[in-house]
Amino acid sequence: MEVNQEAVKSRIKISNDVIITIARLAALDVKGVAGLSGEVNNMSKLRKNGPISIGMIGDVVSIGVRIIVKNGEKACTVAQEVQDAVKENVQNMTGLAVAQVNVTVSGVTFDT
């Protein structure tokens, strides 16, 4: 018996909110990061002015993260660790290719 099966193409879509959440948690987990520069909420996502921005072309993502560094930490080192952590976590958890992670150090916090 011959069975003709048409190829069914499925599509999986990962929300930008998921990518933003993964990036936020990864960045905050890096030693030396005091926080993000701004809040992640619905309005910041709509206006694209939050601390994390996402750009997608096909299945390739570009991520921008604005961080605040703790006093006494080397900003460049912390920024590089954030880049690595965000890229690794987003790629591992979503399967999407991350083309770039741009990190902006927006401030330094001084704990007293």
Secondary structure as GFF3:
##gff-version 3
##sequence-region A 1 112
A	DSSP	alpha_helix	16	28	.	.	.	ID=ss1
A	DSSP	beta_strand	33	36	.	.	.	ID=ss2
A	DSSP	alpha_helix	42	47	.	.	.	ID=ss3
A	DSSP	beta_strand	52	57	.	.	.	ID=ss4
A	DSSP	beta_strand	60	70	.	.	.	ID=ss5
A	DSSP	alpha_helix	75	94	.	.	.	ID=ss6
A	DSSP	beta_strand	97	109	.	.	.	ID=ss7
###
